[in-house]
Structure formats: C-alpha cells, structure tokens
Amino acid sequence: MLGGMTVRDEHAIPAIVAEGLVKRYGETTALGGVDLRIPAGTVFGLLGPNGAGKTTTVRVLATLIRPDAGTALVGGYDVHRDAHRVRQLVGLTGQYASVDEMLTGTENLVMIGRLLGLSRREAKARAAELLAEFRLTDAASRPAKTYSGGMRRRLDLAASLVGRPRLLFLDEPTTGLDPRSRNEMWDVVRDLVGVHGVTVLLTTQYLEEADQLADEIAVVDHGRIIAQGSPDALKKQTGAQTLAVRPVDAADTGLVETTVAEILGAAPEVSGTLISAQVTDPAVLPAIVRRLDDAGVTVGEITLRSSSLDEVFLSLTGHPAEDPSTTSANPTDIDADATGDDDPTARIPAATRS
C-alpha cells in the first residue's frame, strides 16, 4: 500500500485553512489576501498564469516562506508557530525535479529516507516499495540522469512520498511532459487521493489538468483569488454556451458567418469553415437552423456546448491561459524569481527539512 494510508475520520477536518495571506517583495505584491479552505482527501487546484501567485501560496503553506500578513493552518497546525509539525505532514514536488542525477533511483529514495530518520533497512524497504509502486523497479540501479522526463517526475514524486505525507503539494508537476507521461501522472494523483486518502494541492497552467483532477478550483490572478468552485460550477459561472457551426460546402462559410452574426448581434469567430460564438440564450439554435435551411445551406456540424475552462479563464481574467509548453521563463515572474526559486532547499520534499 502506497504510504500505508487509508481514508480516516480526520478527513472531516479541513486539510488547509488560510485567511488573508499577503506576501510582498518591495513594491510587488505576490499575494494580495488569499483565503483558502481545502477539505481533506480531495484535489484542490490553483489555476492561473505565470506570476499569478500560485507558487508563492504553496511556499507559504509548505513553510518555505513566511507571509507578511494573514494566517494559515495545515493539518490543524499554524505554518508559522508549528512549522516543524507542518513539515512532518506534507510533501512537496516542485516545478523542477529535485532528484540527484548522479545517484540511482534507489540511492535517491534511500537518501531521503535517511534524512527523515529512517534506519538504513527501513529506508531501503521504503525505496523498494515506492519504486515498485511507480513502475521504476527495472531502473532502480540506474543513475537518474539516464531516466526519461516522465520517469524523473515519477521518481521526484516518489521522493516526496517517502515520509508518508498526509498532504501533498504538487507545483506544476507535469510541465514539460509529453501527453502519455502526463496521463500517467494523472493516474498516480487519482490513486493517491482515491485509494490512499492523501490531500493534494495542485498548481497548474494546464486547464485540462485542472478539469481532469480537481474537485475544486481557485482561479488566481495578480495575487488574488478571483473565482472558486468545482470545474462544472466555474463553467456555468459565465452564463454562456458555445455555438459551433460548420457547413458541408466551404463556399457557404461566409453566409453562415453572416447569419450567425445577424441573429446574435455580434461577430462570431471563424476558423477555417468552423464558425463559433458565445451565446446566452439556447433559443438561438433553432433560429439559426431555420435561417440556414431557408437559405439552402446544408450544415455538416452544429453544436451548443457548455463553456470550457479556457473560456471561463478568458472571461474572468480578460486573457487566455498560457500554454506552459510554449511559455518561456520570465525573469520577472513573481513565482519563479522573487520567492527564491534558486534556493536548492526549495526543491526537496518539505518533510525532509527540520
């Protein structure tokens, strides 16, 4: 059993309660009053662009930095007064792999176990258990530098679980991974929560990732939470649906565009032969169908669906979410720079620090 944990009655107590968290760096406000209440045994997603304050929030909750104002309880312990107790409860996997590339998979996990106070025998047993759980047994004796990106991330996650944490911080854990490796990581997260009762705080820029994993999502922008709720609730928050129409004959694209614009009173988006637009009244759908039928246009596709998280994000922030696979590092990014991302202690499981 991974971590040896089961869902317990303690899950009735919130895993995290934060009120009014503020963190400033000079004139830059990284956090402008963040409130969180995260139930135990769930996945809570912090969604936002680079510099929004996601990583800063994680570092405050993981006791890596102190807030300038506000309070936070993790597992019932104050992150400032009881920091040592919080560290015994949590694990942290950052944006970059924290493993030593020169050590083997086994050596990396044994080292973490020894730092946590396990005997050599206990550390080796725990390492073997985790390597098997993460399908890394065949690579256990190989240096981590020979691992693929997905294997390194799995080893990194295994390292954060050596101490059997009750709460796991995953800070953009799938950045840079290929789709297959990303899906494997998603399965691991689901197993941690659904089978072993671990609480996961996930930060991500991948809208699909938040939609797939999170029970609840908080959208963060400029250091503040601007919306919060389940993925479905956030999708309904805009009050709009997306209409998509594609004619069979590409020559009719212009006519479809004009028809949709006239009925909706706003210009739709055109991508090839697909015309799409936001609508708030579903009654427009039969009206468009009748108008196109009267005009002799044969429609190959017409759908009316709920808003996606991407569209919700655009509605809330005024700009689309960034794609981490194409976004280069920003030297002025609050999350990456001002909070001290070059500190090597920020890249090892929080539970290993005293």
C-alpha positions in Angstrom: 0.0 0.0 0.0 1.4 3.4 -1.1 2.1 5.3 2.1 0.1 2.8 4.2 -2.7 5.3 4.5 -6.4 4.9 4.4 -9.3 7.4 4.4 -9.9 8.3 8.1 -12.4 10.2 10.1 -9.8 13.0 10.3 -10.9 14.0 6.8 -13.8 15.8 8.4 -11.2 18.4 9.5 -10.1 20.7 6.6 -6.6 20.0 5.4 -5.8 23.6 4.8 -7.4 26.8 6.1 -5.8 30.1 5.1 -7.1 33.6 5.7 -5.9 36.9 4.3 -2.4 35.7 3.1 -0.3 38.6 2.0 3.3 38.5 0.6 5.1 41.4 -0.8 8.5 41.8 -2.4 9.4 45.5 -2.3 6.6 47.2 -4.2 5.4 44.0 -5.8 2.5 42.2 -4.2 2.8 38.4 -4.8 -0.2 37.6 -2.6 -2.9 40.2 -2.0 -5.1 38.5 0.6 -5.7 34.8 -0.3 -8.3 32.8 1.5 -8.5 29.0 1.2 -10.4 26.2 2.8 -9.4 22.8 1.4 -11.2 19.6 2.5 -9.1 16.6 3.4 -8.9 13.7 0.9 -9.5 15.9 -2.2 -7.6 17.5 -5.1 -7.7 21.3 -4.9 -6.4 23.1 -8.0 -4.8 26.6 -8.1 -5.2 27.7 -11.6 -3.5 30.8 -13.1 -0.8 32.2 -15.4 2.9 32.7 -14.5 3.3 35.2 -11.7 -0.3 34.9 -10.5 0.8 33.8 -7.0 0.3 30.0 -7.2 3.8 29.0 -6.2 4.0 31.7 -3.6 0.9 30.3 -2.0 2.4 26.8 -2.0 5.6 28.0 -0.4 3.8 29.8 2.4 1.7 26.7 3.1 4.8 24.4 3.0 6.6 26.7 5.5 9.3 27.7 3.0 8.5 31.4 3.3 6.6 33.5 5.8 3.6 35.6 4.8 3.6 39.3 5.7 0.1 39.1 6.9 -2.7 36.5 7.3 -2.8 33.1 8.9 -2.7 29.5 7.6 -3.3 26.2 9.2 -2.1 22.9 7.6 -3.4 19.8 9.2 -4.6 22.0 12.1 -1.1 23.4 12.7 -0.1 27.0 12.2 2.5 27.3 9.5 4.5 29.9 11.5 4.3 28.7 15.1 4.2 25.0 14.4 6.3 24.9 11.2 8.1 21.7 12.3 4.8 19.9 12.8 3.5 21.0 9.4 6.7 19.7 7.7 6.1 16.3 9.2 2.7 16.2 7.5 3.5 17.4 4.0 5.4 16.5 0.9 6.4 18.9 -1.9 7.1 18.3 -5.6 8.2 21.5 -7.3 8.2 22.6 -10.9 11.7 21.0 -11.4 12.9 17.5 -10.4 14.6 17.6 -7.1 16.4 14.2 -7.5 20.2 13.9 -7.7 21.0 12.9 -11.3 24.2 11.2 -10.3 22.5 8.9 -7.8 20.4 5.9 -8.8 16.7 5.7 -8.2 17.2 3.6 -5.1 20.0 5.8 -3.8 17.9 8.9 -4.2 15.0 7.5 -2.2 17.2 5.9 0.5 18.9 9.3 1.0 15.6 11.0 1.6 14.6 8.2 4.0 17.7 8.6 6.0 17.2 12.3 6.2 13.8 11.6 7.6 15.3 9.5 10.3 14.6 6.0 8.9 17.1 3.3 9.6 19.1 2.0 6.6 16.9 -1.1 6.4 13.7 0.9 6.7 14.9 3.4 4.0 15.8 0.6 1.6 12.4 -1.1 2.2 10.5 2.1 1.6 12.6 2.9 -1.5 11.8 -0.6 -3.0 8.1 -0.2 -2.2 7.9 3.2 -3.9 10.0 2.2 -6.9 7.6 -0.7 -7.5 4.5 1.5 -7.0 5.8 3.9 -9.6 6.9 1.3 -12.1 10.6 2.1 -11.7 12.0 -1.1 -10.3 13.7 -2.0 -13.6 15.5 1.3 -13.5 16.2 1.3 -9.7 20.0 0.8 -10.1 20.4 3.3 -13.0 21.6 6.9 -12.4 18.6 9.3 -12.5 20.4 11.2 -15.4 19.5 8.2 -17.7 15.8 8.5 -16.9 13.3 9.9 -19.3 11.4 13.1 -18.3 8.4 11.1 -17.2 10.5 8.7 -15.2 12.3 11.6 -13.4 9.0 13.2 -12.5 7.7 9.9 -11.1 10.9 9.5 -9.1 10.6 13.0 -7.9 7.0 12.3 -6.7 8.1 9.1 -5.1 10.8 11.1 -3.1 8.1 13.4 -1.8 6.1 10.4 -0.5 8.9 8.6 1.4 7.7 10.2 4.6 4.1 9.1 4.0 2.7 12.7 3.9 -1.0 13.3 4.6 -0.9 16.3 2.3 1.0 16.7 -0.9 1.8 19.9 -2.7 2.2 19.4 -6.5 3.5 22.6 -8.1 3.0 22.3 -11.8 4.1 18.6 -11.8 3.5 17.8 -15.5 5.2 20.9 -17.0 7.3 19.7 -20.0 6.0 16.2 -20.0 4.6 14.5 -23.2 0.9 13.6 -23.2 1.5 10.0 -22.3 3.7 10.8 -19.3 1.2 13.5 -18.2 -1.7 11.0 -18.3 0.4 8.6 -16.2 1.0 11.3 -13.6 -2.7 12.0 -13.5 -3.4 8.3 -12.7 -0.9 8.5 -9.9 -2.6 11.5 -8.4 -6.0 9.9 -8.7 -4.7 6.8 -6.9 -3.1 8.9 -4.1 -6.4 10.6 -3.4 -9.0 7.9 -4.2 -7.2 4.9 -2.7 -4.8 6.3 -0.1 -6.7 9.4 1.1 -3.9 11.9 0.5 -5.0 15.6 0.1 -3.4 17.2 -3.0 -2.9 20.9 -3.6 -2.2 21.1 -7.3 -1.0 24.2 -9.1 -1.1 24.2 -12.9 -1.5 26.2 -16.0 -3.0 23.3 -17.9 -6.7 23.8 -18.0 -7.3 20.2 -18.9 -5.3 19.0 -16.0 -7.4 21.1 -13.5 -10.6 19.9 -15.2 -9.5 16.2 -15.0 -8.2 16.1 -11.5 -9.5 18.9 -9.3 -12.6 18.5 -7.1 -12.5 22.3 -6.6 -10.6 25.0 -8.4 -9.5 28.5 -7.3 -8.6 30.9 -10.2 -5.7 33.1 -9.1 -4.7 36.3 -10.9 -2.4 39.1 -9.7 -2.1 37.5 -6.2 -5.8 37.3 -5.6 -8.4 34.5 -5.9 -11.0 35.8 -8.5 -13.2 32.8 -8.7 -13.6 29.4 -6.9 -15.8 26.4 -7.3 -16.0 22.9 -8.9 -15.0 22.7 -12.6 -18.6 22.4 -13.6 -19.7 25.3 -11.4 -17.0 27.6 -12.9 -18.0 26.6 -16.4 -21.6 27.7 -15.6 -20.4 30.9 -14.0 -20.0 32.7 -17.3 -23.7 32.0 -18.1 -22.7 31.4 -21.7 -22.5 28.4 -24.0 -20.5 28.0 -27.2 -22.2 27.6 -30.5 -20.3 25.9 -33.3 -21.5 25.7 -36.9 -19.7 24.1 -39.9 -21.3 24.0 -43.4 -20.8 21.0 -45.7 -19.8 23.3 -48.5 -16.9 25.5 -47.7 -18.3 28.1 -50.1 -21.2 28.7 -47.6 -18.9 29.7 -44.8 -19.4 33.4 -45.4 -23.2 33.0 -45.4 -23.1 31.1 -42.2 -20.9 33.7 -40.6 -23.3 36.5 -41.7 -26.3 34.6 -40.5 -24.9 33.9 -37.0 -23.7 37.5 -36.7 -27.2 38.8 -37.6 -29.0 36.6 -35.1 -26.6 37.0 -32.2 -25.9 40.7 -32.9 -22.1 40.1 -32.6 -19.4 38.9 -34.9 -18.5 35.2 -34.4 -15.1 33.6 -34.6 -14.1 31.9 -37.8 -11.5 29.2 -38.0 -11.4 27.6 -41.5 -15.0 26.6 -42.1 -16.0 26.5 -38.4 -18.0 29.4 -37.1 -18.3 29.7 -33.3 -19.7 32.2 -30.8 -20.7 32.6 -27.2 -24.5 32.6 -26.6 -26.6 33.1 -23.5 -29.9 32.1 -25.0 -30.2 28.5 -26.3 -33.3 29.5 -28.3 -30.9 31.0 -31.0 -30.0 27.5 -32.1 -33.4 26.6 -33.9 -33.5 30.2 -35.2 -30.1 29.7 -36.9 -31.1 26.3 -38.2 -34.3 27.7 -39.8 -32.4 30.7 -41.4 -29.7 28.4 -42.9 -32.3 25.9 -44.1 -34.3 28.7 -45.8 -31.0 29.9 -47.4 -30.4 26.4 -48.7 -27.3 25.8 -46.6 -26.5 22.2 -45.6 -24.9 22.1 -42.2 -22.4 19.3 -41.5 -21.9 20.2 -37.8 -23.9 22.3 -35.3 -23.4 22.1 -31.6 -24.2 24.0 -28.5 -22.0 23.1 -25.5 -21.1 24.4 -22.1 -18.2 26.8 -21.7 -14.7 25.2 -21.3 -12.3 26.2 -18.5 -10.3 28.0 -21.1 -13.3 30.2 -22.0 -14.1 30.7 -18.3 -10.5 31.8 -17.7 -10.7 34.2 -20.6 -13.9 35.6 -19.2 -12.5 36.0 -15.7 -9.1 37.4 -16.5 -9.5 39.0 -19.8 -6.8 36.9 -21.4 -6.4 33.2 -22.4 -4.5 30.8 -20.2 -0.8 30.4 -21.1 0.5 27.1 -22.5 3.4 26.0 -20.3 4.9 24.1 -23.2 5.4 27.2 -25.2 5.9 29.8 -22.4 9.5 30.7 -21.7 10.7 31.5 -18.3 10.1 35.1 -17.3 12.9 36.6 -15.2 10.5 39.0 -13.6 7.9 36.3 -12.7 7.0 36.6 -9.1 6.6 32.9 -8.6 9.9 31.9 -10.2 12.1 34.7 -9.1 11.0 36.8 -6.1 10.3 33.8 -3.9 13.8 32.4 -4.3 13.5 29.5 -6.8 17.2 29.2 -6.9 17.3 28.0 -3.3 18.1 24.3 -3.5 16.2 23.6 -0.3 13.0 24.6 -2.1 13.4 21.6 -4.4 13.4 18.8 -1.9 10.4 17.3 -0.1 9.3 19.7 2.6 9.2 16.9 5.2 13.0 16.5 5.0 13.7 19.9 6.5 13.7 20.4 10.2 
